[in-house]
Every structure is written in structure tokens, then in C-alpha cells.
Amino acid sequence: MLALADLTGRMLAHGVWCVSDPDQFVPLIAHEKAGKRAMFRVTGENLESAIDIGKDWLEKNPDGVDRGLLVFDAYLTLADGKKYDALFVRAMEYGATPLTVDIALRYVPGGTDAGFRVGSPKVLKSDGLASGDWEAFFARFWAAAKGHPDAAVVWAKHLDDDL
């Protein structure tokens, strides 16, 4: 669980760093096997197909990794109908104690009058993580996010607690 939190924090921070520049974010998969990490971009005919390809990769785990995640950019629609730009993460731990966590991180893109702003992660769904484990999960998540020096500076500088 903590290794997944570490990978999730690091890669969501990387996503924040990427969307701080208003270019289009290409979905990415990061994974870990036997302590070695790798990352690759996911492409398709369009953004939706790339996201579907990434979700399929996570579900099938074709490389037999210990844990993996998909980061993608999409709109988050809240209960009131408002849409927000957001980075989404689907993170999965495989093996004897499987775990799936879906997280969204709202942001305001750069190049707007408001300027780039980013919020804090919100858990949308989880399967396999006990309620008592969230504090340890996010402690490791934030330590890993701060370990990405470029992204940590961007996230801290543009943090907006109202998002």
C-alpha cells in the first residue's frame, strides 16, 4: 500500500508539473516491478481512446508488474453540474492484497485570466484500503510528491485550497 502511495504521489506531482504548461497532457502509465520503475505515454486515435487503452493495460497487467497507475487529464463534473479541469489517477496494487484507488485533482489551466492553480487530491473511489490506512497512504503520497523537485515547487506556488 505504501509503495503504491509513493508511486501515486510522485506521478501525480509529475502530472501537475506537466499541466502547469498549457500544452495538452498525454496520458501516462507508470509502474513498478521488483523495485524498478518505468513510465510511458499512452496514445490512441484521440484522448478518449488513449485513456481506454491505459485503463485496459492496468486491468490486464500485461507486464506482470507489482503496481501501476494511469494519469490522465479530463473534466470532473460535480454534483451541481459544474465541470472542472482535473488530473485523474487510477492506481492499482496487484498480488495477494489487491488495491485500487481513483483520485482526482482539480486545476485551472495556465493561460487563463485566473492563471494556473491546482488543488489537493480527492479520493473518488477505493477498493481494498481500510479507513485506518488513509493517513499513512497520504503521508507517503505527499513525501513522494515533494520528492519531485520541479513539481513540488509548482504545486506549492500555485496551490489553491478552494479547488
MARVO-411285 format. One record per atom (N, C-alpha, C, O): residue number from 1; residue in three letters; x, z, y negated. Coordinates in Angstrom, 2 decimals. Layout:
N
   pos   code         X         Z         Y
   NUM    ALA         X         Z         Y
...
This chain:
163
   pos   code         X         Z         Y
     1    MET      0.82      0.00      1.19
     1    MET      0.00      0.00      0.00
     1    MET      0.87      0.00     -1.26
     1    MET      0.57     -0.73     -2.21
     2    LEU      1.92      0.80     -1.28
     2    LEU      2.77      0.86     -2.47
     2    LEU      3.57     -0.43     -2.66
     2    LEU      3.83     -0.84     -3.79
     3    ALA      3.97     -1.05     -1.56
     3    ALA      4.68     -2.32     -1.68
     3    ALA      3.75     -3.40     -2.26
     3    ALA      4.20     -4.24     -3.04
     4    LEU      2.48     -3.36     -1.90
     4    LEU      1.52     -4.31     -2.46
     4    LEU      1.30     -4.02     -3.95
     4    LEU      1.19     -4.95     -4.75
     5    ALA      1.22     -2.75     -4.31
     5    ALA      1.08     -2.37     -5.72
     5    ALA      2.28     -2.87     -6.53
     5    ALA      2.12     -3.35     -7.65
     6    ASP      3.46     -2.74     -5.96
     6    ASP      4.68     -3.19     -6.63
     6    ASP      4.65     -4.70     -6.86
     6    ASP      4.93     -5.18     -7.96
     7    LEU      4.33     -5.45     -5.82
     7    LEU      4.26     -6.90     -5.94
     7    LEU      3.17     -7.31     -6.94
     7    LEU      3.37     -8.23     -7.73
     8    THR      2.04     -6.63     -6.91
     8    THR      0.93     -6.94     -7.80
     8    THR      1.31     -6.68     -9.26
     8    THR      1.05     -7.52    -10.13
     9    GLY      1.90     -5.54     -9.54
     9    GLY      2.31     -5.22    -10.91
     9    GLY      3.33     -6.20    -11.45
     9    GLY      3.23     -6.65    -12.59
    10    ARG      4.29     -6.53    -10.64
    10    ARG      5.35     -7.46    -11.06
    10    ARG      4.78     -8.85    -11.37
    10    ARG      5.12     -9.46    -12.38
    11    MET      3.91     -9.33    -10.48
    11    MET      3.41    -10.69    -10.64
    11    MET      2.31    -10.79    -11.70
    11    MET      2.19    -11.83    -12.35
    12    LEU      1.52     -9.75    -11.88
    12    LEU      0.54     -9.80    -12.97
    12    LEU      1.27     -9.74    -14.31
    12    LEU      0.87    -10.40    -15.27
    13    ALA      2.33     -8.97    -14.38
    13    ALA      3.16     -8.95    -15.60
    13    ALA      3.74    -10.34    -15.85
    13    ALA      3.77    -10.81    -16.99
    14    HIS      4.19    -11.00    -14.80
    14    HIS      4.70    -12.36    -14.95
    14    HIS      3.60    -13.28    -15.48
    14    HIS      3.86    -14.14    -16.33
    15    GLY      2.38    -13.10    -14.99
    15    GLY      1.26    -13.88    -15.48
    15    GLY      0.99    -13.64    -16.95
    15    GLY      0.70    -14.58    -17.69
    16    VAL      1.07    -12.39    -17.39
    16    VAL      0.89    -12.06    -18.81
    16    VAL      1.95    -12.79    -19.64
    16    VAL      1.63    -13.38    -20.67
    17    TRP      3.15    -12.74    -19.20
    17    TRP      4.24    -13.42    -19.90
    17    TRP      3.95    -14.92    -20.00
    17    TRP      4.18    -15.53    -21.04
    18    CYS      3.45    -15.51    -18.91
    18    CYS      3.14    -16.94    -18.91
    18    CYS      2.00    -17.29    -19.86
    18    CYS      2.10    -18.27    -20.60
    19    VAL      0.90    -16.52    -19.86
    19    VAL     -0.25    -16.87    -20.71
    19    VAL     -0.02    -16.49    -22.17
    19    VAL     -0.81    -16.88    -23.03
    20    SER      1.03    -15.75    -22.46
    20    SER      1.33    -15.44    -23.86
    20    SER      1.72    -16.71    -24.61
    20    SER      1.64    -16.77    -25.84
    21    ASP      2.14    -17.71    -23.88
    21    ASP      2.39    -19.05    -24.42
    21    ASP      1.13    -19.85    -24.11
    21    ASP      0.71    -19.88    -22.95
    22    PRO      0.51    -20.50    -25.08
    22    PRO     -0.80    -21.10    -24.85
    22    PRO     -0.85    -22.30    -23.89
    22    PRO     -1.90    -22.93    -23.78
    23    ASP      0.22    -22.62    -23.21
    23    ASP      0.15    -23.70    -22.22
    23    ASP     -0.72    -23.27    -21.05
    23    ASP     -0.97    -22.08    -20.85
    24    GLN     -1.20    -24.26    -20.27
    24    GLN     -2.05    -23.96    -19.13
    24    GLN     -1.26    -23.21    -18.06
    24    GLN     -0.12    -23.55    -17.75
    25    PHE     -1.89    -22.18    -17.51
    25    PHE     -1.28    -21.38    -16.45
    25    PHE     -1.57    -22.05    -15.10
    25    PHE     -2.72    -22.34    -14.78
    26    VAL     -0.55    -22.29    -14.33
    26    VAL     -0.70    -22.86    -13.00
    26    VAL     -0.77    -21.71    -12.00
    26    VAL      0.10    -20.84    -12.01
    27    PRO     -1.80    -21.68    -11.15
    27    PRO     -1.91    -20.58    -10.18
    27    PRO     -0.63    -20.42     -9.37
    27    PRO      0.09    -21.38     -9.12
    28    LEU     -0.36    -19.18     -8.99
    28    LEU      0.84    -18.92     -8.21
    28    LEU      0.55    -17.97     -7.06
    28    LEU     -0.34    -17.12     -7.13
    29    ILE      1.31    -18.16     -6.03
    29    ILE      1.30    -17.25     -4.88
    29    ILE      2.65    -16.58     -4.82
    29    ILE      3.69    -17.23     -4.94
    30    ALA      2.63    -15.27     -4.64
    30    ALA      3.85    -14.51     -4.38
    30    ALA      3.63    -13.79     -3.07
    30    ALA      2.52    -13.38     -2.75
    31    HIS      4.70    -13.65     -2.31
    31    HIS      4.56    -12.97     -1.02
    31    HIS      5.87    -12.27     -0.67
    31    HIS      6.92    -12.52     -1.25
    32    GLU      5.75    -11.40      0.31
    32    GLU      6.90    -10.62      0.76
    32    GLU      6.87    -10.54      2.28
    32    GLU      5.82    -10.32      2.89
    33    LYS      8.03    -10.74      2.86
    33    LYS      8.18    -10.62      4.31
    33    LYS      9.53     -9.99      4.60
    33    LYS     10.57    -10.50      4.17
    34    ALA      9.50     -8.88      5.33
    34    ALA     10.73     -8.17      5.68
    34    ALA     11.57     -7.87      4.45
    34    ALA     12.80     -7.97      4.49
    35    GLY     10.91     -7.48      3.35
    35    GLY     11.60     -7.09      2.13
    35    GLY     12.06     -8.22      1.24
    35    GLY     12.63     -7.97      0.18
    36    LYS     11.84     -9.46      1.64
    36    LYS     12.25    -10.62      0.83
    36    LYS     11.02    -11.24      0.18
    36    LYS     10.01    -11.50      0.83
    37    ARG     11.13    -11.46     -1.13
    37    ARG     10.03    -12.02     -1.90
    37    ARG     10.26    -13.50     -2.21
    37    ARG     11.40    -13.97     -2.32
    38    ALA      9.15    -14.19     -2.33
    38    ALA      9.18    -15.59     -2.74
    38    ALA      7.92    -15.87     -3.55
    38    ALA      6.94    -15.13     -3.47
    39    MET      7.98    -16.93     -4.34
    39    MET      6.86    -17.30     -5.18
    39    MET      6.80    -18.82     -5.23
    39    MET      7.82    -19.50     -5.22
    40    PHE      5.57    -19.36     -5.29
    40    PHE      5.42    -20.79     -5.51
    40    PHE      4.13    -21.05     -6.28
    40    PHE      3.19    -20.27     -6.22
    41    ARG      4.12    -22.16     -7.00
    41    ARG      2.94    -22.59     -7.76
    41    ARG      2.00    -23.34     -6.83
    41    ARG      2.44    -24.00     -5.89
    42    VAL      0.71    -23.23     -7.11
    42    VAL     -0.30    -23.89     -6.29
    42    VAL     -0.95    -24.99     -7.14
    42    VAL     -1.47    -24.72     -8.22
    43    THR     -0.90    -26.19     -6.65
    43    THR     -1.52    -27.31     -7.37
    43    THR     -2.59    -27.94     -6.50
    43    THR     -2.59    -27.81     -5.27
    44    GLY     -3.50    -28.62     -7.15
    44    GLY     -4.57    -29.34     -6.48
    44    GLY     -5.06    -30.44     -7.40
    44    GLY     -4.43    -30.73     -8.42
    45    GLU     -6.16    -31.05     -7.03
    45    GLU     -6.72    -32.12     -7.87
    45    GLU     -7.14    -31.60     -9.25
    45    GLU     -7.09    -32.32    -10.24
    46    ASN     -7.54    -30.33     -9.28
    46    ASN     -7.91    -29.67    -10.53
    46    ASN     -7.68    -28.17    -10.34
    46    ASN     -7.26    -27.74     -9.27
    47    LEU     -7.95    -27.40    -11.37
    47    LEU     -7.71    -25.95    -11.31
    47    LEU     -8.52    -25.29    -10.19
    47    LEU     -7.99    -24.46     -9.45
    48    GLU     -9.79    -25.66    -10.07
    48    GLU    -10.65    -25.04     -9.05
    48    GLU    -10.12    -25.31     -7.64
    48    GLU    -10.13    -24.41     -6.80
    49    SER     -9.67    -26.54     -7.39
    49    SER     -9.16    -26.84     -6.06
    49    SER     -7.84    -26.10     -5.80
    49    SER     -7.58    -25.68     -4.67
    50    ALA     -7.02    -25.94     -6.83
    50    ALA     -5.78    -25.18     -6.67
    50    ALA     -6.08    -23.72     -6.32
    50    ALA     -5.42    -23.13     -5.46
    51    ILE     -7.08    -23.15     -6.98
    51    ILE     -7.47    -21.76     -6.68
    51    ILE     -7.99    -21.66     -5.25
    51    ILE     -7.64    -20.72     -4.54
    52    ASP     -8.81    -22.61     -4.83
    52    ASP     -9.32    -22.61     -3.46
    52    ASP     -8.19    -22.73     -2.44
    52    ASP     -8.21    -22.06     -1.41
    53    ILE     -7.21    -23.58     -2.74
    53    ILE     -6.05    -23.73     -1.85
    53    ILE     -5.30    -22.40     -1.74
    53    ILE     -4.89    -21.99     -0.66
    54    GLY     -5.12    -21.74     -2.89
    54    GLY     -4.43    -20.44     -2.88
    54    GLY     -5.19    -19.38     -2.11
    54    GLY     -4.59    -18.63     -1.34
    55    LYS     -6.50    -19.31     -2.30
    55    LYS     -7.32    -18.33     -1.55
    55    LYS     -7.26    -18.60     -0.06
    55    LYS     -7.17    -17.67      0.75
    56    ASP     -7.30    -19.88      0.31
    56    ASP     -7.22    -20.26      1.72
    56    ASP     -5.87    -19.86      2.31
    56    ASP     -5.81    -19.37      3.44
    57    TRP     -4.79    -20.06      1.54
    57    TRP     -3.46    -19.67      2.00
    57    TRP     -3.42    -18.17      2.28
    57    TRP     -2.89    -17.72      3.30
    58    LEU     -3.99    -17.39      1.35
    58    LEU     -4.00    -15.94      1.54
    58    LEU     -4.78    -15.54      2.79
    58    LEU     -4.33    -14.69      3.56
    59    GLU     -5.94    -16.14      2.98
    59    GLU     -6.78    -15.80      4.13
    59    GLU     -6.10    -16.15      5.46
    59    GLU     -6.17    -15.38      6.42
    60    LYS     -5.45    -17.29      5.50
    60    LYS     -4.84    -17.77      6.75
    60    LYS     -3.45    -17.20      6.99
    60    LYS     -3.01    -17.11      8.13
    61    ASN     -2.74    -16.81      5.92
    61    ASN     -1.38    -16.28      6.01
    61    ASN     -0.51    -17.14      6.93
    61    ASN      0.00    -16.65      7.94
    62    PRO     -0.34    -18.41      6.58
    62    PRO      0.37    -19.33      7.48
    62    PRO      1.83    -19.00      7.72
    62    PRO      2.40    -19.41      8.73
    63    ASP      2.46    -18.25      6.81
    63    ASP      3.87    -17.91      6.97
    63    ASP      4.07    -16.53      7.60
    63    ASP      5.20    -16.07      7.75
    64    GLY      2.97    -15.88      7.97
    64    GLY      3.07    -14.57      8.61
    64    GLY      3.73    -13.52      7.74
    64    GLY      4.52    -12.72      8.22
    65    VAL      3.40    -13.52      6.44
    65    VAL      4.02    -12.57      5.52
    65    VAL      3.40    -11.18      5.68
    65    VAL      2.33    -11.03      6.25
    66    ASP      4.09    -10.18      5.17
    66    ASP      3.59     -8.81      5.22
    66    ASP      2.52     -8.56      4.16
    66    ASP      1.57     -7.81      4.39
    67    ARG      2.70     -9.21      3.01
    67    ARG      1.74     -9.07      1.90
    67    ARG      1.85    -10.30      1.02
    67    ARG      2.90    -10.95      0.96
    68    GLY      0.77    -10.61      0.35
    68    GLY      0.79    -11.77     -0.53
    68    GLY     -0.29    -11.64     -1.59
    68    GLY     -1.21    -10.83     -1.47
    69    LEU     -0.16    -12.46     -2.62
    69    LEU     -1.17    -12.44     -3.67
    69    LEU     -1.25    -13.78     -4.35
    69    LEU     -0.32    -14.58     -4.33
    70    LEU     -2.39    -14.00     -4.96
    70    LEU     -2.66    -15.19     -5.75
    70    LEU     -2.98    -14.73     -7.16
    70    LEU     -3.81    -13.83     -7.34
    71    VAL     -2.33    -15.33     -8.16
    71    VAL     -2.64    -15.07     -9.57
    71    VAL     -3.18    -16.37    -10.14
    71    VAL     -2.56    -17.43     -9.99
    72    PHE     -4.34    -16.29    -10.80
    72    PHE     -4.90    -17.49    -11.41
    72    PHE     -5.63    -17.12    -12.69
    72    PHE     -6.01    -15.97    -12.91
    73    ASP     -5.82    -18.13    -13.53
    73    ASP     -6.45    -17.99    -14.83
    73    ASP     -7.86    -18.57    -14.74
    73    ASP     -8.04    -19.70    -14.29
    74    ALA     -8.86    -17.80    -15.16
    74    ALA    -10.25    -18.27    -15.13
    74    ALA    -11.04    -17.46    -16.14
    74    ALA    -10.48    -16.66    -16.89
    75    TYR    -12.34    -17.67    -16.16
    75    TYR    -13.20    -16.89    -17.05
    75    TYR    -13.84    -15.75    -16.28
    75    TYR    -14.29    -15.92    -15.15
    76    LEU    -13.87    -14.60    -16.91
    76    LEU    -14.56    -13.43    -16.37
    76    LEU    -15.88    -13.30    -17.13
    76    LEU    -15.88    -13.18    -18.36
    77    THR    -16.99    -13.33    -16.41
    77    THR    -18.30    -13.18    -17.03
    77    THR    -18.78    -11.76    -16.78
    77    THR    -18.92    -11.34    -15.63
    78    LEU    -19.04    -11.04    -17.85
    78    LEU    -19.52     -9.66    -17.74
    78    LEU    -21.03     -9.63    -17.58
    78    LEU    -21.70    -10.65    -17.72
    79    ALA    -21.56     -8.46    -17.29
    79    ALA    -22.99     -8.29    -17.06
    79    ALA    -23.83     -8.74    -18.26
    79    ALA    -24.97     -9.18    -18.09
    80    ASP    -23.27     -8.63    -19.46
    80    ASP    -24.02     -9.03    -20.66
    80    ASP    -23.97    -10.55    -20.90
    80    ASP    -24.52    -11.04    -21.89
    81    GLY    -23.31    -11.29    -20.00
    81    GLY    -23.24    -12.74    -20.11
    81    GLY    -22.05    -13.26    -20.90
    81    GLY    -21.81    -14.47    -20.92
    82    LYS    -21.30    -12.37    -21.55
    82    LYS    -20.13    -12.81    -22.31
    82    LYS    -19.02    -13.24    -21.37
    82    LYS    -18.79    -12.63    -20.32
    83    LYS    -18.32    -14.32    -21.76
    83    LYS    -17.20    -14.83    -20.97
    83    LYS    -15.89    -14.51    -21.68
    83    LYS    -15.79    -14.60    -22.91
    84    TYR    -14.90    -14.15    -20.89
    84    TYR    -13.58    -13.82    -21.41
    84    TYR    -12.53    -14.55    -20.59
    84    TYR    -12.67    -14.72    -19.38
    85    ASP    -11.46    -14.98    -21.26
    85    ASP    -10.30    -15.45    -20.52
    85    ASP     -9.74    -14.27    -19.74
    85    ASP     -9.72    -13.14    -20.23
    86    ALA     -9.30    -14.55    -18.53
    86    ALA     -8.76    -13.46    -17.71
    86    ALA     -7.79    -14.02    -16.68
    86    ALA     -7.93    -15.15    -16.21
    87    LEU     -6.82    -13.22    -16.35
    87    LEU     -5.98    -13.46    -15.18
    87    LEU     -6.62    -12.69    -14.04
    87    LEU     -7.02    -11.54    -14.19
    88    PHE     -6.70    -13.33    -12.90
    88    PHE     -7.24    -12.70    -11.70
    88    PHE     -6.14    -12.60    -10.67
    88    PHE     -5.28    -13.48    -10.57
    89    VAL     -6.17    -11.53     -9.91
    89    VAL     -5.25    -11.35     -8.79
    89    VAL     -6.06    -11.01     -7.55
    89    VAL     -6.90    -10.10     -7.58
    90    ARG     -5.82    -11.73     -6.49
    90    ARG     -6.28    -11.31     -5.17
    90    ARG     -5.02    -10.95     -4.41
    90    ARG     -4.19    -11.81     -4.13
    91    ALA     -4.89     -9.68     -4.06
    91    ALA     -3.70     -9.18     -3.37
    91    ALA     -4.09     -8.70     -1.98
    91    ALA     -5.09     -8.01     -1.81
    92    MET     -3.31     -9.08     -0.99
    92    MET     -3.63     -8.73      0.39
    92    MET     -2.41     -8.17      1.12
    92    MET     -1.31     -8.71      1.04
    93    GLU     -2.65     -7.09      1.81
    93    GLU     -1.67     -6.48      2.72
    93    GLU     -2.15     -6.81      4.13
    93    GLU     -3.32     -6.58      4.45
    94    TYR     -1.27     -7.34      4.95
    94    TYR     -1.63     -7.72      6.31
    94    TYR     -1.10     -6.67      7.28
    94    TYR     -0.42     -5.73      6.85
    95    GLY     -1.39     -6.79      8.53
    95    GLY     -0.83     -5.89      9.53
    95    GLY     -1.83     -4.85     10.00
    95    GLY     -3.04     -5.06      9.95
    96    ALA     -1.29     -3.72     10.46
    96    ALA     -2.11     -2.68     11.09
    96    ALA     -3.11     -2.04     10.13
    96    ALA     -4.19     -1.61     10.54
    97    THR     -2.75     -1.97      8.85
    97    THR     -3.64     -1.37      7.85
    97    THR     -3.90     -2.40      6.76
    97    THR     -3.29     -2.33      5.69
    98    PRO     -4.80     -3.35      7.02
    98    PRO     -5.03     -4.40      6.03
    98    PRO     -5.68     -3.84      4.76
    98    PRO     -6.41     -2.85      4.79
    99    LEU     -5.40     -4.51      3.66
    99    LEU     -5.88     -4.09      2.35
    99    LEU     -6.09     -5.33      1.51
    99    LEU     -5.25     -6.23      1.49
   100    THR     -7.21     -5.38      0.80
   100    THR     -7.46     -6.45     -0.16
   100    THR     -7.88     -5.82     -1.48
   100    THR     -8.75     -4.95     -1.51
   101    VAL     -7.27     -6.27     -2.57
   101    VAL     -7.60     -5.77     -3.90
   101    VAL     -7.77     -6.98     -4.83
   101    VAL     -6.90     -7.85     -4.89
   102    ASP     -8.89     -7.02     -5.53
   102    ASP     -9.13     -8.04     -6.55
   102    ASP     -9.10     -7.37     -7.91
   102    ASP     -9.81     -6.38     -8.14
   103    ILE     -8.29     -7.90     -8.80
   103    ILE     -8.09     -7.32    -10.14
   103    ILE     -8.28     -8.42    -11.18
   103    ILE     -7.91     -9.57    -10.95
   104    ALA     -8.86     -8.05    -12.32
   104    ALA     -8.97     -8.96    -13.46
   104    ALA     -8.30     -8.32    -14.66
   104    ALA     -8.31     -7.10    -14.82
   105    LEU     -7.70     -9.15    -15.48
   105    LEU     -7.02     -8.71    -16.70
   105    LEU     -7.46     -9.63    -17.84
   105    LEU     -7.04    -10.78    -17.92
   106    ARG     -8.32     -9.10    -18.71
   106    ARG     -8.80     -9.91    -19.82
   106    ARG     -7.69    -10.10    -20.86
   106    ARG     -6.83     -9.24    -21.05
   107    TYR     -7.76    -11.26    -21.52
   107    TYR     -6.82    -11.52    -22.61
   107    TYR     -7.46    -12.49    -23.60
   107    TYR     -8.43    -13.17    -23.29
   108    VAL     -6.89    -12.53    -24.79
   108    VAL     -7.26    -13.51    -25.82
   108    VAL     -6.06    -14.43    -25.94
   108    VAL     -4.94    -13.98    -26.20
   109    PRO     -6.28    -15.74    -25.75
   109    PRO     -5.14    -16.67    -25.77
   109    PRO     -4.43    -16.71    -27.12
   109    PRO     -5.03    -16.47    -28.16
   110    GLY     -3.15    -17.03    -27.08
   110    GLY     -2.40    -17.28    -28.31
   110    GLY     -2.93    -18.55    -28.95
   110    GLY     -3.67    -19.31    -28.33
   111    GLY     -2.56    -18.78    -30.17
   111    GLY     -3.02    -19.97    -30.86
   111    GLY     -4.42    -19.82    -31.45
   111    GLY     -4.98    -20.80    -31.95
   112    THR     -5.00    -18.62    -31.39
   112    THR     -6.31    -18.36    -31.97
   112    THR     -6.10    -17.52    -33.23
   112    THR     -5.02    -16.99    -33.47
   113    ASP     -7.16    -17.40    -34.04
   113    ASP     -7.06    -16.58    -35.25
   113    ASP     -6.73    -15.13    -34.90
   113    ASP     -5.99    -14.47    -35.63
   114    ALA     -7.26    -14.64    -33.80
   114    ALA     -7.02    -13.26    -33.40
   114    ALA     -5.61    -13.07    -32.85
   114    ALA     -5.11    -11.95    -32.82
   115    GLY     -4.97    -14.15    -32.43
   115    GLY     -3.64    -14.03    -31.84
   115    GLY     -3.72    -13.53    -30.41
   115    GLY     -4.76    -13.05    -29.96
   116    PHE     -2.61    -13.65    -29.71
   116    PHE     -2.58    -13.23    -28.31
   116    PHE     -2.79    -11.73    -28.20
   116    PHE     -2.15    -10.95    -28.90
   117    ARG     -3.69    -11.35    -27.31
   117    ARG     -3.94     -9.94    -26.99
   117    ARG     -4.20     -9.84    -25.50
   117    ARG     -4.72    -10.78    -24.89
   118    VAL     -3.84     -8.73    -24.92
   118    VAL     -4.05     -8.53    -23.49
   118    VAL     -4.53     -7.10    -23.24
   118    VAL     -4.10     -6.17    -23.92
   119    GLY     -5.41     -6.95    -22.27
   119    GLY     -5.97     -5.65    -21.96
   119    GLY     -5.23     -4.96    -20.83
   119    GLY     -4.06     -5.23    -20.56
   120    SER     -5.95     -4.08    -20.17
   120    SER     -5.44     -3.37    -18.99
   120    SER     -6.17     -3.89    -17.76
   120    SER     -7.30     -4.37    -17.88
   121    PRO     -5.55     -3.80    -16.60
   121    PRO     -6.18     -4.34    -15.39
   121    PRO     -7.43     -3.55    -15.01
   121    PRO     -7.51     -2.33    -15.17
   122    LYS     -8.41     -4.28    -14.49
   122    LYS     -9.64     -3.68    -13.99
   122    LYS     -9.82     -4.12    -12.54
   122    LYS     -9.73     -5.30    -12.22
   123    VAL    -10.07     -3.14    -11.66
   123    VAL    -10.30     -3.45    -10.26
   123    VAL    -11.73     -3.98    -10.11
   123    VAL    -12.69     -3.31    -10.50
   124    LEU    -11.85     -5.16     -9.57
   124    LEU    -13.16     -5.76     -9.34
   124    LEU    -13.70     -5.40     -7.96
   124    LEU    -14.90     -5.20     -7.79
   125    LYS    -12.79     -5.34     -6.99
   125    LYS    -13.21     -5.10     -5.61
   125    LYS    -11.99     -4.65     -4.81
   125    LYS    -10.86     -5.08     -5.07
   126    SER    -12.22     -3.78     -3.86
   126    SER    -11.13     -3.42     -2.95
   126    SER    -11.71     -3.13     -1.58
   126    SER    -12.85     -2.68     -1.43
   127    ASP    -10.90     -3.39     -0.59
   127    ASP    -11.28     -3.13      0.79
   127    ASP    -10.05     -2.57      1.49
   127    ASP     -9.06     -3.27      1.68
   128    GLY    -10.13     -1.31      1.88
   128    GLY     -9.04     -0.71      2.63
   128    GLY     -8.23      0.32      1.87
   128    GLY     -7.30      0.90      2.42
   129    LEU     -8.56      0.56      0.60
   129    LEU     -7.82      1.54     -0.19
   129    LEU     -8.74      2.73     -0.47
   129    LEU     -9.81      2.58     -1.05
   130    ALA     -8.31      3.91     -0.05
   130    ALA     -9.11      5.13     -0.24
   130    ALA     -9.10      5.52     -1.72
   130    ALA     -8.15      5.24     -2.45
   131    SER    -10.16      6.17     -2.15
   131    SER    -10.28      6.55     -3.56
   131    SER     -9.12      7.43     -4.02
   131    SER     -8.73      7.37     -5.18
   132    GLY     -8.57      8.23     -3.14
   132    GLY     -7.45      9.09     -3.50
   132    GLY     -6.12      8.37     -3.64
   132    GLY     -5.14      8.97     -4.08
   133    ASP     -6.08      7.09     -3.28
   133    ASP     -4.83      6.32     -3.33
   133    ASP     -4.63      5.55     -4.64
   133    ASP     -3.55      5.02     -4.88
   134    TRP     -5.66      5.49     -5.49
   134    TRP     -5.57      4.67     -6.69
   134    TRP     -4.51      5.15     -7.66
   134    TRP     -3.83      4.33     -8.29
   135    GLU     -4.35      6.45     -7.81
   135    GLU     -3.34      6.96     -8.75
   135    GLU     -1.94      6.51     -8.34
   135    GLU     -1.17      6.05     -9.18
   136    ALA     -1.62      6.63     -7.07
   136    ALA     -0.31      6.19     -6.58
   136    ALA     -0.18      4.67     -6.68
   136    ALA      0.89      4.16     -7.01
   137    PHE     -1.26      3.94     -6.39
   137    PHE     -1.23      2.48     -6.49
   137    PHE     -0.87      2.06     -7.91
   137    PHE      0.04      1.24     -8.10
   138    PHE     -1.57      2.61     -8.90
   138    PHE     -1.32      2.18    -10.28
   138    PHE     -0.03      2.75    -10.85
   138    PHE      0.55      2.15    -11.76
   139    ALA      0.44      3.87    -10.37
   139    ALA      1.76      4.36    -10.80
   139    ALA      2.83      3.35    -10.38
   139    ALA      3.72      3.01    -11.17
   140    ARG      2.76      2.87     -9.14
   140    ARG      3.73      1.88     -8.67
   140    ARG      3.51      0.53     -9.37
   140    ARG      4.47     -0.16     -9.71
   141    PHE      2.24      0.16     -9.58
   141    PHE      1.90     -1.08    -10.29
   141    PHE      2.58     -1.11    -11.66
   141    PHE      3.26     -2.08    -11.99
   142    TRP      2.39     -0.04    -12.45
   142    TRP      2.94     -0.01    -13.81
   142    TRP      4.47      0.04    -13.81
   142    TRP      5.11     -0.57    -14.67
   143    ALA      5.04      0.75    -12.87
   143    ALA      6.51      0.77    -12.78
   143    ALA      7.04     -0.64    -12.52
   143    ALA      8.05     -1.04    -13.10
   144    ALA      6.37     -1.38    -11.64
   144    ALA      6.80     -2.75    -11.34
   144    ALA      6.57     -3.67    -12.53
   144    ALA      7.41     -4.51    -12.82
   145    ALA      5.44     -3.51    -13.22
   145    ALA      5.15     -4.35    -14.39
   145    ALA      6.22     -4.14    -15.46
   145    ALA      6.67     -5.09    -16.10
   146    LYS      6.61     -2.90    -15.65
   146    LYS      7.65     -2.60    -16.65
   146    LYS      9.02     -3.09    -16.20
   146    LYS      9.93     -3.21    -17.02
   147    GLY      9.17     -3.36    -14.91
   147    GLY     10.43     -3.88    -14.38
   147    GLY     10.65     -5.36    -14.67
   147    GLY     11.74     -5.88    -14.42
   148    HIS      9.64     -6.03    -15.18
   148    HIS      9.78     -7.43    -15.59
   148    HIS     10.06     -7.37    -17.09
   148    HIS      9.12     -7.33    -17.88
   149    PRO     11.33     -7.38    -17.51
   149    PRO     11.67     -7.06    -18.90
   149    PRO     10.99     -7.94    -19.95
   149    PRO     10.52     -7.43    -20.96
   150    ASP     10.94     -9.24    -19.72
   150    ASP     10.31    -10.12    -20.70
   150    ASP      8.82     -9.84    -20.81
   150    ASP      8.27     -9.73    -21.91
   151    ALA      8.18     -9.72    -19.67
   151    ALA      6.73     -9.50    -19.64
   151    ALA      6.36     -8.12    -20.18
   151    ALA      5.37     -7.98    -20.89
   152    ALA      7.14     -7.12    -19.85
   152    ALA      6.84     -5.76    -20.31
   152    ALA      6.80     -5.68    -21.83
   152    ALA      5.94     -5.02    -22.39
   153    VAL      7.73     -6.36    -22.49
   153    VAL      7.76     -6.37    -23.96
   153    VAL      6.52     -7.06    -24.51
   153    VAL      5.89     -6.56    -25.44
   154    VAL      6.16     -8.21    -23.93
   154    VAL      4.98     -8.96    -24.38
   154    VAL      3.72     -8.13    -24.18
   154    VAL      2.89     -8.03    -25.09
   155    TRP      3.57     -7.54    -23.00
   155    TRP      2.36     -6.76    -22.69
   155    TRP      2.24     -5.57    -23.64
   155    TRP      1.17     -5.33    -24.19
   156    ALA      3.32     -4.84    -23.84
   156    ALA      3.29     -3.68    -24.72
   156    ALA      2.98     -4.06    -26.17
   156    ALA      2.21     -3.38    -26.86
   157    LYS      3.58     -5.14    -26.64
   157    LYS      3.40     -5.58    -28.01
   157    LYS      1.98     -6.05    -28.30
   157    LYS      1.49     -5.89    -29.42
   158    HIS      1.32     -6.64    -27.31
   158    HIS      0.00     -7.26    -27.52
   158    HIS     -1.13     -6.51    -26.82
   158    HIS     -2.24     -7.03    -26.71
   159    LEU     -0.87     -5.31    -26.34
   159    LEU     -1.90     -4.54    -25.64
   159    LEU     -3.07     -4.21    -26.59
   159    LEU     -2.87     -3.74    -27.71
   160    ASP     -4.26     -4.47    -26.11
   160    ASP     -5.49     -4.18    -26.83
   160    ASP     -6.40     -3.40    -25.89
   160    ASP     -6.96     -3.97    -24.95
   161    ASP     -6.54     -2.11    -26.12
   161    ASP     -7.33     -1.26    -25.22
   161    ASP     -8.82     -1.60    -25.24
   161    ASP     -9.57     -1.13    -24.38
   162    ASP     -9.27     -2.40    -26.22
   162    ASP    -10.67     -2.79    -26.28
   162    ASP    -11.00     -3.95    -25.33
   162    ASP    -12.17     -4.27    -25.12
   163    LEU     -9.97     -4.56    -24.75
   163    LEU    -10.23     -5.66    -23.81
   163    LEU    -10.41     -5.12    -22.41
   163    LEU    -10.64     -5.89    -21.48
